[in-house]
Amino acid sequence: MKHLIIDKTMKEIWPDTRVGCLQYRVKVEKKNEELWKYLKKDIFKKTRDAIFDNGINEIPNVKESRAAYKAFGKDPSRYRVSSEALIRRIGQGKGLYEVNTVVDVNNLISIESGFSVGSYDVSQISEELVFRIGQKGETYKGIGKDEIKIEALPVLADKDGAIGSSTSDSERAMITEDVTEVLTLIYSFSENDGLEKALEYGRKYLEEYAGRLEQLATVLHREGEISFAKNIERSWKNRIKDIQVENSENRKKTPRNSSGAIDWAAVYKMYGCTLLGLVITKEFVFSYQMGDGDIMKVDEEVCPVVSGEHILGVETHSLSRKNAWEKAITDIKRNDIEEHLPRLYLLSTDGFSNSYANTKEFYKTCKDYYETFKEYGADAVRDNLKKWLSETSELGCGDDITLLVAYFE
């Protein structure tokens, strides 16, 4: 699964910016007759009725997208969000272009939801993506168009530059009948629940009209991450409260403030906690981190699975802190383990990495564990792990070390 972030500046200017993601394998066909019957019989009529009732500029989600464009510095009447452009064509009796099954379904989702929808050839884009505001003087070759000025537009980009926007996409990752894996993004600038609904019926439309989808992964970017992290923090703190209340010895030691009330902030610090997790399914690998520590992946290379800000000295991002969820890190990627066997995952508290002089030495140790698994097997690691970690701690920072390893061969 590709990893997408929303640029901080974009979120500051328009906090309701969100992106829904669908990644899947599919056989792209030229046309689905049933889809076009549905468009012409039902969707075109509903769209014309919506224009009559609201006026195009007031259609839900089109209205919010226009406001966001204006906030980013782009005239929404000159550079229209793609959903508005499609709706205007229908209102003017021009209909829609027939492209292919994936793009045609994109247009259906966009018209019904009011959101811009873009689909991209996964093989032509990098793993790390960012949704940001177009830079000064930035352009790209549009699909069936000349150079498009994307300055101040909402833009999807990777390490090689801009790929598309919520107005018009570039040729680089365009969907053709040769494409086998697709990333479909739904761009939202609304605070309502329309994005969640669009993801739900968007998936249904893709399965019904674009053909059999394989390895489908759906992600509601950022909002799902926030909800997950908040629930983790809330559950952990509720558990701490239960422990303090249920145990009489703990109650005697419970910190209190000057008025005699329990000082829960002080209580949480007594239980400083790091939480690291890895969920591996057939389709994707989901990882999460709250607090200090490392989640490493080792095969041909050694690299972190999640990357957060560097923590200096003895500062901690423990679950004990207020609003700890704000420091949570999550990541989701397509499961490619079978393509890179053997593979080793290491989840460790910060006592492990802090026991080494630098990152290079820590990475070398991760590789050593990997090579030990390959040469001597899991039993050898299991039998010696406690001794190795004790020696690492004694010769390093002296902290306790908790290490979980998962080896695939």
C-alpha positions, 0 to 999 in steps of 0.5 A: 500500500502506498503511503500518503501524507497531507502536507502540514501547510495545506492542513493549516490553511484548510484543516478539513483536507482529507484523502480516501485511498483505494489500492487494488489490482484489476484488469482494465477494460475499454467499456462496461455497458451496464455502467453507461446505462446506469449513468445515462438512465439515473445519474445524469438525471439526478445531476441535472436535478441537483443543479436545478435545486442548488446551482452548481456552486452550492452542490455539497462538496463542490461548494467546500472544494471551491472555498478551499481552492480560494484559500489556497490562492487559486480562482475556482472559477478559472481552475475548477475542481474536477467534480464541478467540471464533470457536473457542468458538462452534464448540465450543459448536455455534453455528457461524459467522455468514454475512457476505460472502466476505471476512469469511467467509474472514477467519474461516476464516484465524483459526480455522485459525491461532489469530490474530485477522484483521481486514479494512478498507475501504481507502477509509475509512482513512488511508495511515499506520496504527499498531497500538497499545494502546487509550488510557484511556477510548477507545471506538468503535461496534462492528459490530453492537454498542454502544460498545466499550471498547477501553482496553488492547486491541490497537488499529489506528488512523489519524489520525482515531482507532481503526479496529478491534482484535484483539477486535472492529472498528468500523463505520467501515471494515467490509467490505460488498459495496460495498467494492472494495479491502481491507486484511486484517491478521493480528495475531500475538503469537507468536514461532513461524512461524505468521504466515508460514504464515497469510499463505501459506494466507490468500492461497490461501484469499482467491484460492480463495473470495473471488474474483479478487484484483487488485493483491495486495501481501503484507507481513510487517510489521517482521520482513521489514524487519529481515531485509532490513536485516540482509542488506544490512549483512552483505553490505556488510561482507563485501564490505569485508573482501574488498577489504581482504584481496585488495588488498595496498596496502589490507592495508598500511593496515589499522588494527589494535588493540594485539594486532595483530588487524584493527580491523574497526570502524575499517576500516568507518569508512574506507568510510562508506556511504549506501544508498538504494533504490527498487523500483517494480513495477506494484502497489507502490513499495518504498523503503529507506534506510541512512545519511544522505540523502533520498528525495523524491517530487514531483508536485502536492506535495513530500514525503519518501518515507521519514521517519527521525529528524532527524540533528544536526550531522555525526552519521552513520547510515552503514553503517559503524556497528555494528548499522547495520541498526537505523537502516534505514528502509523503506516500501511503498506502493501504486503510484499513479504513473499517477494523479499524472503527471508524477511525479519521484523524487529519491534523494540523499546528505545533501550535497544537502539540507545545502546549503540553509539550511532544509527549505523551500529544499530542497523548493523546489529539488526542485520546480524540478527537477520543473518543469525536467523538465516544461518542458525534458525529460530531456536538458536535465537530463542535460546540466546536472546535473553543473554544477548539483550542483557549484554547489550543493555549492560554495555550500552545505555543500561535501560531495560530492553523489550524486543519482539521479532517476526521472521519469515522464510 
